[in-house]
């Protein structure tokens, strides 16, 4: 699996699908808040691990962010580490 490093600022705008493992079209800054690796308005370094597609993604509400459920999708990611 490939890891990528980004600088992001936690956001509440942008769609997110999944919990822990997110569809690869989920908004990174919003998913980071959902996952608890950034807070809204916090800028930090996030490391994302690219994963294979999943057969389904379970939605949830975490940290004020609603992530939606979704069916099969071709690509995924999860967060590895974050630092402010």
TINUDO-106770 format. One record per residue (C-alpha): x, y, z; residue in three letters. Coordinates in steps of 0.05 Angstrom, whole numbers. Layout:
> c1,c2,c3,code
> X,Y,Z,ALA
...
***
This chain:
> c1,c2,c3,code
> 0,0,0,UNK
> 24,69,-17,UNK
> 25,126,33,UNK
> 17,200,15,UNK
> 30,260,60,UNK
> -13,323,57,UNK
> -19,387,95,UNK
> -93,400,108,UNK
> -138,444,149,UNK
> -196,408,183,UNK
> -262,426,151,UNK
> -337,412,156,UNK
> -351,423,83,UNK
> -342,367,34,UNK
> -374,298,27,UNK
> -348,237,63,UNK
> -366,164,53,UNK
> -343,110,102,UNK
> -315,103,172,UNK
> -241,88,185,UNK
> -236,67,112,UNK
> -262,122,66,UNK
> -278,122,-9,UNK
> -221,155,-46,UNK
> -267,211,-70,UNK
> -283,232,2,UNK
> -260,302,20,UNK
> -194,294,57,UNK
> -201,354,103,UNK
> -271,334,125,UNK
> -254,260,131,UNK
> -195,280,175,UNK
> -242,314,224,UNK
> -290,255,221,UNK
> -231,208,237,UNK
> -207,253,294,UNK
> -138,266,263,UNK
> -153,341,256,UNK
> -202,388,288,UNK
> -241,440,249,UNK
> -194,497,231,UNK
> -131,459,253,UNK
> -76,454,201,UNK
> -31,394,205,UNK
> 4,340,168,UNK
> -37,279,151,UNK
> -13,213,123,UNK
> -61,174,80,UNK
> -53,101,62,UNK
> -84,83,-5,UNK
> -124,19,-2,UNK
> -161,-26,-50,UNK
> -235,-14,-62,UNK
> -284,-42,-12,UNK
> -350,-78,-24,UNK
> -385,-29,21,UNK
> -372,31,67,UNK
> -409,42,133,UNK
> -428,113,149,UNK
> -427,144,219,UNK
> -429,210,255,UNK
> -364,228,290,UNK
> -335,294,314,UNK
> -395,332,285,UNK
> -385,303,215,UNK
> -435,258,181,UNK
> -402,206,136,UNK
> -449,169,91,UNK
> -455,95,76,UNK
> -439,73,5,UNK
> -436,9,-35,UNK
> -379,-18,-75,UNK
> -325,33,-95,UNK
> -260,23,-133,UNK
> -212,59,-86,UNK
> -203,74,-13,UNK
> -158,107,38,UNK
> -148,110,113,UNK
> -108,157,157,UNK
> -41,133,184,UNK
> -18,190,230,UNK
> -29,264,242,UNK
> 11,318,274,UNK
> -4,392,285,UNK
***
